């Protein structure tokens, strides 16, 4: 299969939409739809988490009132199956 030539635009658009949903406490549970049931991965402070349910459990276990983020890099890579691998790096500041 061919690589997706729009991988950078897809990555930036995904990150924008993801954090728009994440920042709205009412919409936040809908993030589960952005993860693959079995194959999605997230690393948070060195802890590797796999699968949509476990990722959402981690997100909902975070106790914060307000979160500020500084995204230092969004690296998107095209996959051979037409998908896009997105890596977001940055810092979080939370108010508990």
C-alpha positions as CSV (number, residue, x, y, z in Angstrom):
1,X,0.0,0.0,0.0
2,X,1.0,3.6,-0.5
3,X,2.0,6.0,2.2
4,X,-0.5,8.7,3.0
5,X,0.9,12.0,1.7
6,X,-1.2,14.1,4.0
7,X,0.2,12.5,7.1
8,X,1.4,15.8,8.7
9,X,-2.0,17.5,8.2
10,X,-3.7,14.5,9.6
11,X,-1.5,14.5,12.6
12,X,-2.0,18.2,13.4
13,X,-5.8,17.9,12.9
14,X,-6.0,14.8,15.1
15,X,-4.0,16.5,17.9
16,X,-6.2,19.7,17.7
17,X,-9.4,17.6,17.8
18,X,-8.1,15.3,20.6
19,X,-7.3,18.2,23.0
20,X,-10.5,20.0,22.2
21,X,-12.4,16.9,23.4
22,X,-10.0,16.3,26.3
23,X,-10.4,19.9,27.6
24,X,-14.2,19.6,27.9
25,X,-15.0,17.4,30.9
26,X,-18.4,16.6,29.5
27,X,-16.9,15.4,26.2
28,X,-13.8,13.7,27.7
29,X,-15.4,10.2,27.9
30,X,-15.8,10.3,24.1
31,X,-12.0,10.1,23.8
32,X,-12.4,6.3,23.9
33,X,-13.6,6.5,20.3
34,X,-10.2,7.9,19.3
35,X,-8.4,4.8,20.5
36,X,-8.2,1.3,18.9
37,X,-9.7,-1.2,21.3
38,X,-6.6,-3.4,21.4
39,X,-3.7,-1.8,19.7
40,X,-3.6,1.9,20.8
41,X,-0.7,2.8,23.1
42,X,-0.1,5.6,25.5
43,X,2.9,6.3,27.6
44,X,2.4,8.6,30.7
45,X,5.3,9.3,33.0
46,X,7.1,6.2,31.9
47,X,4.0,3.9,32.3
48,X,3.0,2.1,29.1
49,X,-0.7,1.5,28.6
50,X,-2.3,-0.5,25.9
51,X,-5.9,-0.6,24.7
52,X,-8.8,1.9,24.7
53,X,-10.3,0.9,28.0
54,X,-7.0,0.9,30.0
55,X,-6.0,4.3,28.4
56,X,-9.4,5.8,29.5
57,X,-9.0,4.3,33.0
58,X,-5.7,6.1,33.2
59,X,-7.1,9.4,31.9
60,X,-10.0,9.3,34.3
61,X,-7.8,8.4,37.3
62,X,-5.9,11.7,36.9
63,X,-7.2,14.1,39.6
64,X,-7.0,17.6,38.4
65,X,-9.2,20.7,38.3
66,X,-7.3,22.5,35.5
67,X,-4.6,21.4,33.1
68,X,-2.2,23.5,31.1
69,X,-0.1,21.9,28.4
70,X,2.8,23.0,26.4
71,X,3.2,20.9,23.3
72,X,6.8,21.0,22.2
73,X,6.5,18.7,19.2
74,X,3.9,16.8,17.1
75,X,5.8,14.2,15.0
76,X,3.6,12.4,12.5
77,X,4.9,9.5,10.5
78,X,3.1,7.8,7.6
79,X,2.4,4.1,7.9
80,X,2.6,1.5,5.1
81,X,-1.1,0.6,5.6
82,X,-2.1,4.3,5.0
83,X,-2.4,5.1,8.7
84,X,-0.5,7.8,10.6
85,X,1.6,7.3,13.7
86,X,1.4,10.5,15.9
87,X,3.8,11.3,18.7
88,X,3.0,14.3,20.9
89,X,5.7,15.6,23.2
90,X,5.3,18.3,25.8
91,X,4.8,19.3,29.4
92,X,1.7,19.3,31.6
93,X,0.9,21.5,34.5
94,X,-2.1,20.6,36.6
95,X,-3.9,22.3,39.4
96,X,-5.3,19.8,41.9
